[in-house]
Amino acid sequence: MASWGSLQPLSPEFYTLLRYGLFLILLIHLPYVGILIGGSAVSLFLGYLGNERRDPVCLRFSRELMTTVWTGKGAFLMFGLAPLLFVWVVYARIFFTADPLPWPFWSAIPVLLLLGFALLQI
């Protein structure tokens, strides 16, 4: 089996398929992560306002927003973590002669993503 650095080019149809797959994965992954980041930021802001003003409506809405945004571990694995692994494989196949991003970068992304989502569950 070839290492990641010595992958050979494949047919143009395969690369077209990889580009379409990458487009579809990022079409799902980026909005999902954006909704999680934006929803949790609004929830934190409403929680802060609810504590400052002693407003139970803001606190309840903050809690409801967080439970709505955080859909569960299965959705996180399906739409948050698995697409990153697919993107890693696609970039290794498209840029077979060059190392597009170093391995510490690719290993730091899932670690930071897991830490962020672990903090969201607290």
C-alpha positions in Angstrom: 0.0 0.0 0.0 1.3 3.4 -0.9 2.0 6.0 1.8 0.2 9.3 1.7 3.2 11.0 0.2 3.5 8.8 -2.9 -0.1 8.5 -4.1 -0.5 8.2 -7.8 -2.9 10.2 -9.9 -6.1 8.6 -10.9 -8.6 9.2 -13.7 -10.1 12.7 -14.2 -13.6 11.3 -13.5 -12.5 10.2 -10.1 -11.2 13.7 -9.3 -14.5 15.2 -10.5 -16.3 12.8 -8.2 -14.0 13.8 -5.3 -14.7 17.5 -6.0 -18.5 17.0 -6.0 -18.2 14.9 -2.8 -16.1 17.6 -1.2 -18.7 20.3 -2.2 -21.6 18.3 -0.8 -19.7 17.5 2.5 -18.8 21.1 3.1 -22.3 22.2 2.1 -23.6 20.2 5.1 -20.6 20.5 7.5 -20.1 24.3 7.4 -23.7 25.3 8.1 -24.0 22.7 10.9 -20.9 24.0 12.6 -22.1 27.6 12.0 -25.4 26.8 13.6 -23.8 25.2 16.6 -21.4 28.2 17.1 -24.0 30.8 16.5 -26.7 29.1 18.6 -24.4 28.5 21.5 -23.1 32.1 21.4 -26.7 33.5 21.5 -27.5 31.1 24.3 -24.6 32.3 26.3 -25.5 35.9 25.7 -29.1 35.3 26.7 -27.9 33.4 29.8 -25.8 36.4 30.7 -28.7 38.8 30.2 -31.0 36.6 32.2 -28.6 36.5 35.1 -28.0 40.2 35.0 -31.7 41.2 34.8 -33.0 38.3 36.8 -35.3 37.5 33.9 -36.6 33.9 33.9 -37.8 34.3 30.2 -34.2 34.9 29.0 -32.9 32.0 31.0 -35.6 29.6 29.8 -35.1 30.7 26.2 -31.3 30.3 26.6 -31.8 26.7 27.9 -34.3 25.9 25.1 -32.1 27.3 22.4 -29.1 25.2 23.7 -31.1 22.0 23.7 -32.4 22.7 20.2 -29.0 23.6 18.8 -27.2 20.7 20.4 -28.9 17.8 18.6 -26.8 15.0 20.1 -23.6 13.0 19.8 -24.8 11.1 16.8 -25.4 14.2 14.8 -22.1 15.6 15.9 -20.2 12.5 14.7 -22.2 12.5 11.4 -22.1 16.2 10.5 -19.2 17.5 12.6 -16.4 15.0 12.8 -16.8 12.5 9.9 -16.8 15.2 7.2 -13.4 16.4 8.4 -12.0 12.9 8.0 -13.4 12.8 4.4 -11.9 16.2 3.6 -8.6 15.0 4.8 -8.7 11.9 2.5 -9.9 14.0 -0.4 -7.1 16.5 -0.1 -4.6 13.8 0.2 -5.9 12.3 -3.1 -6.2 15.6 -5.0 -2.8 17.0 -3.9 -0.9 13.8 -4.3 2.5 15.4 -4.9 2.3 18.1 -2.2 1.5 18.0 1.4 -1.3 20.6 1.6 -1.5 20.9 5.3 0.9 19.4 7.9 -0.3 16.5 10.1 -0.3 18.5 13.4 -2.9 20.8 11.8 -5.1 17.9 10.8 -4.7 16.3 14.2 -5.4 19.5 16.1 -8.7 20.2 14.3 -10.6 17.1 15.6 -9.1 17.6 19.1 -10.2 21.2 19.3 -13.6 20.3 17.8 -14.1 17.5 20.4 -13.1 19.9 23.2 -15.5 22.5 22.0 -18.4 20.1 21.8 -17.5 18.6 25.2 -17.8 22.1 26.6 -21.1 22.6 25.0 -22.5 19.5 26.8 -21.6 20.8 30.2 
